[in-house]
């Protein structure tokens, strides 16, 4: 191990911890007050760090919220990908993955509102961040469905239909949040799976 490694690793670890605490602080502040009314003072108070530490990590609160959104979305996507069993029938894979994905979302209601509502308060930057995440979901869906082999291969999923499915699932989650049913997202597994099967069968 070099001297540079010895001196930089502790600092990097502290920096990563501060960043994680700021993201958690942003999540709690936004959950309590909404993004529009959340200030940097709220975030640093929730995170128990200084304002200086905030600006060492983020240019402004919009950048912090975007980072929170991308981190939480990345975690949910990792859960979704990890739940896919390539050895199983693709329809079983689909339901297992959707169940895991909705479970990951429902287990943290504080973040759920941020992921589906507050991010849009950023305007175009928030919309762009959401589109990037949606595209990752679309790409994964196309990968799993269109790489089927053997007798279960069936019809391919068109990219435009994959976009429509992701949009439909997002709207169902949003409706659940608005109705105060964020803890019951598992109810969306069956309609989401049916939506995807219909999209695959569509004559596009």
N, C-alpha and C positions, 0 to 999 in steps of 0.2 A: 504494500500500500504506500503510495507517495505521500509526501507532506501536504500537497495540495488537496488530495482526497481526504486526508485526516482533518484538515481545517475547514473544508467546505461542506462535508457531509452533515455535521451537526447544524450548521446554518440552514442548509437546505431542508432538513427535517423540521426545524422550527418554522421556516417559511411555509412549508406545506401544512403544518398544524394551524398556523395563523389563517391561511387561506381557507382551510376546511371550517374553522370556527366562524369566519366571516360569512361563508355560504350558509351555515346553519343559522347565524344571526339574521341574515337577510330573510331566510325562510320563516323564522319566527316573527320577525317584524312585519313582514308582508301579510302573514296569516292574521296578525292582530289588528293591523291598521289599513291594509290594502297598499298596493304599490304607490299609488299617487300620494298618499299621506305619509309614507315612510321616508325618513330622513337618514342621512349618513350617521347622524348622532344616535338614532334608534339602532342602527345596525351594529355600530361599535359597542354600544351598551349591551346589546344582547350577546355579542361575541366576546365581551370582556377583553377587548383590545383597544389600542389607541387609534385616534383619527389618523395619525401618521402611518400606522400599520395598514390601515385601510388603503391609503393612497400609494403605499408601496406595492399593493396587489392589484388595485383597480383604479381606473381613471375617474369613474363616477359610479353612481348607484345603478345606472342602466347596464354598465359592463358587468357589475356584480350579479345582477339578476340574470343576465344572459348566461354567465358562467354557472350559476345555480341551475338554470334550466337545462343546460347542456350536460352537466354532471349527473343530475337526477335522471334525465332521459337516457343517458348512456348506461346507467345502472339498470334501468328497466329493460333496455334492449339486451343487455348482457344476460339478464334473467331469462328473457324470451329465447335467446339463442341457446342458452344452456339447457333449456327444457326440451329442445328438439332431439328426439331419438331417431336417428337415421335408419335404425333397424326396424322400426315400427311401420305399420301401414300409415300412409301420409295423412289420412283423416284422423287417425289417433294422434299423430304428431301434432296436427293442427289444434286439436282440443286441449292436449297437454300444454302446448306452448301458450295458448290463449289464457288458460287457467292460471299458469305461472305469471304471465304478464299482468293480468288484472289483479292477481294477489299481491304482486310487488307494488302496484299503484295504490291499492286499497290500504296497505299496511302503513302508509304515511300520508294521512289526510292533509297535513300541513303543506306538504309539497304538492299534493294533487291539485289544489287550487292554483298554485303557482304555475304548474305545467300546462294547465288547460285554460286558465282565465287571465291571470296577472301578466303573463308574458306578452299578451296582446296589447297591454298598456304602453309598451315601448314603441308602438307604431310600426313603421317599416322594418327597423332592426329586429324587433320581436317577431314579426311575421317571417322574416328571412331565417331566423333561428329555428322557428317552428317548421318551416319548409325543409330545412336541412335534416332535422330529426325525422320528419315524415318520409323523406326520401330514403333514409336508412332503413326504415320499416318496410318501405316498398321494395327496396333491393333485397332485403332478407326474404320477404314473401316470394318474390320472383325466383330467388335461388332455391328455396325449398320446394316450391311447387313445380318449377320447370326442370328440375334435375331428378324428378322421379324416374325410376327404372322399372323394368319388368311389366307385369300385367297391369299394375296400378298406374302406369304412366299417364294415360288419359290425355285430355286436351291441355294445351299450354295456357298459362295465364297471361293475358295481354298487359303490358305496362300501364296503359291507361286505366284498365279495370282494377289493377292493383292500387293505383292512386285513389280510385273511387272507393275501394274497400277501406283503405286507411282513413279516408275522410269520413266514411260512414261510422267506423268504430269510434273515431274521435268525437263525433257528434253524439253518439250514444253515451260515452263517458261524460261529456259535458252536460247532457241532460240529467244524468244521475247526480252529478254534483249540484246542479241547480235545484233538484228535487230533494236534496238532503239525503241521498241514498249512496253516498260515496263508499260506504262500508259494504255495499251489496253488489259490487262490480262483478262477482262471479255469475250473477244472473245474465251477464252479457255474453258469456261464453257461447251459449247455444245460438243466439241470433247472429253473433259475429261469424261463427263457423258456417251458418247457413248462408250468410251474405257472401262469404268467400267461395263456397261451393257454387252458388248462383253465378258468380262472376266468372268462374272457370268454365261453366257450361254455356256462357253467353256466346252468341254467334256474332263475333266482333269483326 
